Every structure is written in structure tokens, then in C-alpha cells.
């Protein structure tokens, strides 16, 4: 139907379409072309053009005086200046009346169709700093320092999927917390502004906010208490170079060498280094030792979880335990951002790589319209049906 691919440059044209159905069609058609091209290349590595994904936060165009902010980390200020990309979330999409264009669709899981979002509801935190603070509270461990490593032996990482959606849909529930206003006071403080409030330093306010957010995400009646975190890893530059070099020189024999290595093949060291950095050397093999964290490995991933529920224990000096986490190592020829196009549930196709929140167009549209689009084969397996119901249960909890 559409000869041109949907990219960021065509956002205005996309929102200008007469119906959401046509927007979904254009988005899915573009993804199909990208995935087909990947198959035709026999999965050879080629970085996805980033304009196929929507950037949800953009730097502020206004100048900002940093001379008064010596006690605030420069990175925090930089993230605070990254505001919601209004071109992605068109103001015309808020508070729309239902037009019934999806009413005739079948609902095989007996789920009640979601209602449009209420007028004035904010779809995500207003800046990247507040987003990251919420994501860290959801995960239970700090995220800074695990992305964009200068070390060529470290894999590139991104949090993807339901953890991102949990932050988005929770913003309207937590934005009333007074600590947000206190942080804004510190971040926008200038020489003409009155003395800071007596509530404490910037760091103390941020710490207090983290505790409140953790109580929200981990509370007894929280919809998110049992959620997990998916961190996708692209093999390190060194591993990718090694794989490409061997493939060029010995061809298919490289696959046999990788199979002989077993486990995560070429990526074994990459996964070990990232897991060690993330978990502070506290992972022990499942059932092989006593420690605060245990793990289990599959063909392309590693999952770690708590070995105890003792609330009096401490993890790395913090008062909260980390959420169950899956480290998913992509094939050495795969592209990190391109993995978003392989997600089978539309609303979870979001990623945060420590610098930007990116989204597949269908994910943005699902978030705005409260409509999930899944690939047909997903419904064939019971566990996938359970995943869809799980996402539905919290993705639109504000109804």
C-alpha cells in the first residue's frame, strides 16, 4: 500500500493519515520490509538505520546556565534537558473520542477492549532524567555505567520490553510525589532564584524519591511486583570483529568451531563480563552455592534471581533486592536496535540504551490508542497467550 518506508522524517505524514488502522498498516509494512531484507542477507550484520525508530526524547533548544549546579551531576542535567519529542506524541492524539474502527476485531483471549486514554493524561515522564529514575526504581539496581562502554570487550546493552512500558503507564500514578517538584527546583536553580528549600540536598531528595518509587513498584498490591527486566546484549566490537574475520577466512567452518565451543559460543566472555559488572560478582550457579543471587542459562540468555526473600538482607549495600533479570545475548551478526522489530507484541517494542528511548512506530501507536497488535502465530502457544494477558493487565492499568 505504501511505497515509502515509515521513518522519523515522515512522522507528520503518518499522523496525518485518516485512521489508526492505516497507521498500523504503514508501520507493520515497513517492519516487514526490514525483516525480509535481513533474511535475504542471511542474517549478516547490518546496523538498522536509526530513523526507522522514533526518538522519544530530544535535547532542549534553549540555553541552560550550569554555573549554579555544581552539586548536581552534569549527566543528570543533560538528561533533564531531554524533553518529550512532541512530534512523536502528537497533541491531537490525546483525549480522542473512540471512532469504533477496531470494534469489529476478534478478541480470542476474551479480553475486554481497552478504552481510549482520558484527556490530559501524560503518556510518559516529561524528561529523560525522570524516566531513568523510574526505570532504576523498577529494576532495583542502578543503570548508569552499563551502556556505551569504551572497552571493546564489553557488549552493547539496552533494556527492552515490559520494563519500559511499566515506567510509561506508571507516570500518571506517581507524578504527584512532591520530590519531583523539589528536583525541578534544584535543576532549574539560578543565581536569581531564592535559596534552596530546607528539604535537603539534591542527592537526598533523589534518594528519598527512589525509596518512594521502589515502594510503588514493589508494594504488596503493586501490579508490577512480579515483573521482570529484559536486557538485550549485542556482542562486543571485539567479538563481532573476530566472528566476521573467521567467517571471511574459513567460511562455514566458523559455525562448527562455535558449536564446538558450546554455551554462548563466541559471546561467552561478553556475557560473563556484563553479568559480573551488573551483579558485582555476586552471581553463583543455581543450586551450586549459597549466595544472594542465583542464575540459570539457556541457549542465548542468562537469568538471575534472588536466592532469598529475607527482607533484612542487603544487596550491594542497597535496601532493595534487584528484580528478576534476563540477559539476552543476540547472535554475533544481529543488531541491537533491530531486535525491536522482532518483538511479537506491539506495545512492548521500546528500548533504552542509556542515551535514548527508542520505539518502533507500532509501539507508539499502541501506547496512544490502547490497542495491541500481535503476530498471528503468537496465539498458537499457551505461554504466549499468558504473556499477552500479562501485558494487557498493566499496560493500560489507568483505565
Buried (B, 14 or more C-beta within 10 A) or exposed (E): EBEEBBBBEBBEEBBEBEEBEBBBBBBBBBBEBBEEEBEEEEEEBEEBEEEBBBBBBBEEEEEBEEEBBEEBBEEBBBBBBBBBBEEBBBEEBBEEEEEEBBEEEEEEEEEEEBEBBEEEEBBBBBBBBBBBBBBBBBBBBEBEEBBEBEEEEBBBBBBBBBBBBBBBBBBBEBEEBEBBEBBBBBBBBEEEEEEBEEBBEBEEBBEBBBEBBBEBBBEEEBBBEEBBBBBBBBBBBBBBEBBBEBBEEEEEEBEEEBEEEEEBBBBBBBBBBBBEBBBEEBBBEBEEEEBBBBBEBEEBBBBBBBBEEEEEEEBEEEEBBBBBBBBBBBBBBBBBBBBBBBBBBBBBBBBBBBBBBBBBBBBBBBBBBBBBBBEEEBBEEEEBBEBBEBBBEBBBBBE
